[in-house]
Each structure stands twice: as structure tokens, then as C-alpha cells.
Amino acid sequence: MPPKRRPVAKDAVIVRTERPIDHDAVYEVVKTAFGQPDEAHLVEELRKSKGFIPELSLVAVLEKDVIGHVLFFPIFVETPNKKIPVLSLAPVSVKPGHQKKGVGSKLVREGLKMCRELGHKTVVVIGHPEYYPRFGFVPARPKGLKAPFDVPDAAFMVIELRKNTLKGVLGVVRYPPEFNGV
């Protein structure tokens, strides 16, 4: 009989900025979390792009092992008059053996905190409507945002890191070409 895994205290997981030495481990985390490599390739491509913000690529580490990753990437809202910078949360990944233990939540919370500290005002996510509201995400369409492709309204969400940043904004969220393969 295999040894029982001890439960891991959330406090034992450390969230920090990703380092170049973490790239291979992050690739494996993202690939196994999604069960295929598309999202892992996306992370690699986003890292190479000029918009990449290294401080917004975070890893969750447990006993020196990378067990989770989250990335926030600059995108924009295109309005008739201007382009408004926002961030996309994409993707958040946790190794299958560590899922449903608070690691993903810790990554998202720490990431949103870092986004605020760096002066960002808005984050958009396309994800599970029962997961992201716990962090303050709300449906994006009532806030004046439209997705650039067909996505259920409940899955297209936004959080204003600074109050009323989207007041009076009506526009389409635009992603860079790296997102086209996912």
C-alpha cells in the first residue's frame, strides 16, 4: 500500500515571482493542470512578448517544488475613441495532486495584490463563473465590456482594482496574437 500523503498546510505554500530557472517546472505544471500543452505553450509565448511583466508571473512553491502558476498579462479595451490598458488573468494552473487545497486561490489573491501594487486598475478573466467571484470578479458585459469572441457571459468576468475605473467605458477586450492558439 502506498504511503498516505500528509495534508499540506496552505501556509507551507509560498507564492513568489517566477524565475527563469522555474520555466521548465511551470511548463509541466500548466500542461498537467490542463491535460494538454496549449496553455503551457501560451505561457512560453507570452514570456517572449514585449508586453510581458515578469513581476506578474507568479509561482506557488511547496518544499522547493513548483506546484502552481498564475500569469497576468497586459491587454486592452478598444473603445471608439481610445485603447484602455487592462490585464488578463490567464492562465492559473495547479498540479493535479495539489488542486482543491487553496493553492490556486492563494496564487490569484497574491497576483491581484501585486497588480494593485504595480498600479494596474482592471483585470479580465475568462473562467469558471463559480470560482472567480470569490476574488471580486463580476460579469464583464454589465460593466460595458464585450468579449472579442463567443464566450458565455457568465464566464467573461472583470474586477476593478480601483473603484469606478470602468465607469462610462464601452468597448471590446482585445488580446494579443499569442492568445489565438488557445
N, C-alpha and C positions, 0 to 999 in steps of 0.2 A: 504494500500500500504506500503511495507517495506521501511524503510529509505534508502536514497541513500548513497552509500559508497563514502566517500571522496577519491579523488585520493591521493596516497601516494607518497611523495617526495622520490626519491632514497636516498637522504642524510639522511632520517629518519631511513633507514635500516642500522644496524650496523653488520659488519662481525667480528666474533671473534672465537677463538679456542673453540671447543666443550668441555663441562664439563660433568662429569658423571651424573649430575642432568638433563642434556638435552637428555639423551638416549631415554626415552620414547617418548618425543616430536619428536625427529629425526626419530624414527621408524614410527610414524604416518605421518610425512611429506613425507618420502620416499614411504611408502605404498600408500598414496593417490595420490602422483605425478605419480606413475607408474600404479595405478589402481589394484594392486595386491601386495602380500607381498614378492616376491622373492628377490628383490633388498634390501628391508629392512632387511631380514634375512642375506643377503650378508654383509651388513654393520656391523651387530652384530657379525658375524663370523670373519670378518677382524679385528674388535676391539680386539678379543680374541687371535689373532695370534701373534707370536713373532715378525713379521715384522712391526706391526702397529706403526705408528709415530703419536702420539697424536696431535702434532702441525699442522699436515696436514689433520685434520678432523675439518672442519670449519662450523659454523652455521651463518645464517642470522637471525637477531633478529629485530623485529618491536614492539615497546612498550611492551617489556618483553616476547613477543611470538616468538617462533622459527618458522620461515616461510620458511626456506631453509637450505640445507646442501650440502656440497661437500666433497669428500674424495679423497686423493691422496695416492696411496699405492705402496710400492716397488715391482717391478717385475724385470725381466732381459731379455736381448737379448742373446741368445745362438749362439755363432759363433763356427766354427770348433776348435778354439784354446782357447776360454775363455768365461766367462759369464760377460756381461757388465750390471751394475745396471742402471735401469731406473725407472720411476714412471708411474703408470697407473692412469688416472683420471677416477674414477668410484665409485659410480655414482654422478651426480649432480641432485638435486631434489628441487623443489619449490612447496609449497602448491598451489593447483589449483586456489584459489581465488587471488593469487599474481603472477601468471605466466604472461609472456609477459609485464613485467613492469621494467625489468632491474635487478631483484634480482639475477637470475642465472648468468648473465654476471658479476655482482659485485662479486659473490662468486668465479667464475672462475678466474677473474683478481686478486683478493686478494690471492687466492690459489697459482696461478703461481708466484706471488710476494714472497710469503712465501717459495715456493720451491726454488727459486733463492737464497733467504737469507740463507737458510739452506744448500746451496752448491750443490743442485741437478742440473743435466745438461740436462736431457731429460725427456719429458712426452709424453706418448702414450695415445690415446683415440680411442674408437670405438663409433662413434656417428653420428649425423646428419651432412652431408657434407656442408649444407648451414649455420650451426650455428657456428661451431668451427673455421673456418678460420679467423673470426674477431679477434681472440686472437693470431693469428700467426701459427695455426696448418696447416700443409700441408700433402698431401698424403704420407704415410709411405713407400710404396713399392719403389718409386724412390730414397728414402734415404737409401735403402738397407735392409729394414725390411720386414719380412714376418709374417703374422698372423698365429697362430697355428691351426686355424680352418677356415672354409669357411666364408668369410665376403667380401662384396663388397669393392673393392679398394678405392672408394670414401669415405667410412665410416671409413676406417682404417687410422688414422692420427697421426702425431707426431709434436712436437715443440722442437727445440733445445734451451734450456735456455742459453747455452753458445755456441757461434758460432763454427761451424765445429766439434761438438762432435761426429757426426756420420760419419765423413769423413773416407772412406775406410771400414766402418762396413758393413758386410753382415751376416745376421742371422735371427733367428726365435724368436719372442717375446714369452716368457713363463710366464704364470700366475700360481699362487699357486692354490692348490686344492679347496680352498674356492670358487673360481670363477666357478667351474664346475656346480653348481646348477642353474646358471643364464643363 
